[in-house]
Amino acid sequence: MVTVADVSIEQRDLILALPEGHFHDLKSRDIAPGKLTKTIAGFANAAGGELYVGIDERTGPGGAKIRSWRGFADPEEANGHLQAFEQVSPLGTYVRATFLRSATDSGLVLQLEVLKTREIVKATDGIAYVRRGAQNLPQMLEDQLARLRLDKGITSFESETVSTDPVVVTNSTVALEFLLNVVPTAEPEQWLRKQLLLSGDKPTVAAVLLFSELPQAILPKRCGIKLLRYRTTDTVGARDTLAFDPITIEGWLYEQIAAAVRETVRVVEGVQVMGPMGLESIKYPNETLHEIITNAVLHRDYSIAADIQIRVFDNRIEIESPGRLPGHITTQNILTEQFARNGVIVRLINKFPDPPNKDVGEGLNTAFQAMRALRLKDPVIEDRDSSVVVHIRHERLASPEEAILTYLKKNDEINNAVARQITGITSENKVKEVFYRLRDAGKLERVPGRLGSASAWRRPARNGNKNGTAKNGG
């Protein structure tokens, strides 16, 4: 039974104004149900999305799109659509349906919330589709379906074999030292075959990553880490803002993770920026860096020929890991749901002494909690077309107003550039709005005679500026 929910005029207007794109689609009730299953499959095979059936669209003057609400007369009129949707997947599993009723418009609009799925979903024509922008792209070629299976974690590149001498894993220092702690004691080749890390005379990708001494020589461009330091707060780092040549971090995964965390901490310790109390060193929780770097290494898509990048900016760290979020994992449920793209790697690295993934499934939660303990804002996770980027921002939970007033306890004046540095706000106009709010609250006043780029703000005399004039500071 599909429920009926009433929507306000404001909610109706929000629906009519939705942009058609990667997460939203609006269709007329006259469109054949089979065509709509392409959108459902596209959403399910990508990041999920919402489909509204019962919205008409026509082209107005100047090419403008004009939408109107024209829903189904009653729920029974939508039975053909619901039956088609049931063929794709039973309602309630990953497709949630609701009829929306507007008091000022005719008919019921059918809202379908489509969740990202673990498995590949096909439309009623038997073809799998993937949502890209406002398009549902058919995945008919075998290489397209293979890519989709990898993206969804149905297959994993870690189980592929590598054309290299198995001695790189059976007689490596890494494997020999690792097996000293394995119970019962076993010979390397015997143990590796038991773990399905050797197939015939070839090691698997997982075996090479975990037990060869230099996986990067065997799997070039698939398992390196690049550490870059940009002396800027710009959205994108440029070559002329690089503090030094990118650092390449290699080695077997256990050692590589530890080295990447060490190097990142070392680089971050050298970053100094203007804070409310003056020039201060940047500090990020080591637990946050450890857990997010570990997550990037263990859950990346090793079929993609690209290195992990750790980019250290003046106001943030970005960690980019090749491959989209696997299975049913989204940016919304990543802290509560679990899905391991590389299950063998995750399981076996946990057997190393002091493993990097001590609390399997809890790493990102630990990273978020550590940021909150330092009163820093939560990391932001971005799922791109072929990678996942975690943005660790050095933005305090204190409001911009608090940061500015704290700065003025030790400095006589503040300008827009300094305010942007200490608040983490990148927009000059947004900082102006903060200044205006503090002015209206009687907390700030302009420094007289300072115009344009030289303009600055100070506390009024009654708020601690006894002379009512600014010194040559700030």
C-alpha angles and dihedrals in degrees: 000000000000113000126229119227128189119230128200124236089257092052091047090052091050090054093048090051096049112127113236106236146105095333106025138052130173122198140178117252087238094068113108111262091231091062091052091056087066089063091047091051091045093054093044093051093047126035101311126256149180128273123195117197116195102048117122122205131195135171116254134189114320092014094291116157114240117194130193137185113249110155136170117295090233138344092269091062088064094053092106091056094045092049091052090049090050089058089059094044135335109266112256097036100083100332116072117191129200131169112225119210123198118197092214100043137060125256139000120291113214112227116198119191107198118197126207109261136214092224132054112266122208129201121237089272088066094248126122116229132195124206113235114171106313094336133092104215118203115234102208105137119085093237089053091052091045090053090048092051090052092047091052094045094242088127126021129210089219090080095053116108124242124220097233137108109282089223087083087074104022095054103028123124088236094057094042093051092043093053092054086075097043119106120242099029113245141175114259098245093045093049095044091052091049089054090048090243092128122056112187105313095334130090120224124242089255091054092051093047094048105035112021115093096229112020091172090070090054098037104031117196091005104085111023128112123219119202114199130182117204119190094214144074092222119131092246126032117234131205092249091057095053110119092205141345113297114273116233116214117197140163138094112322097260093052094036093057092050092047093048092053092047094049094045092051090048093051093045092052088063094056115102125179138169112274135176090275095043131266108000139168119256114245127193123176111263088219090059094051092045096050097044094046090047090050091050093052098043098043103036121117105254092192089074114085097225136103126239109255126212108192117190114198129177091261106024149012122234121199113191119192122188115246134044124267105288131235116344094338116126134172087259099055102028093107094052105032130064132211125154115207089188102038096166093052092046092050098045099042086056087065093063117100110273092001120211090232098052095153102040110212094014101077100101092043088055090050092053094045091051091054091050091049088060090046091248125140121262118270115258119230118208122191108206130184094273107004146036119235123196113200113205104191125197092221118134122223087236112105120253088248091057092048092051094047091047090053090051091056087074101024131055098220144008133207132202096263094053091045090054090052097051097041099041090232110140098191118089091203093052090054089051088055090054090050090050092050091051090047092051089049090053093247099112141030133187118261103249119248095014111120137170116354090355094058118122142171134229141177115274116250092256090056096056108292096114098184096042088226131099126239122223093273143095 
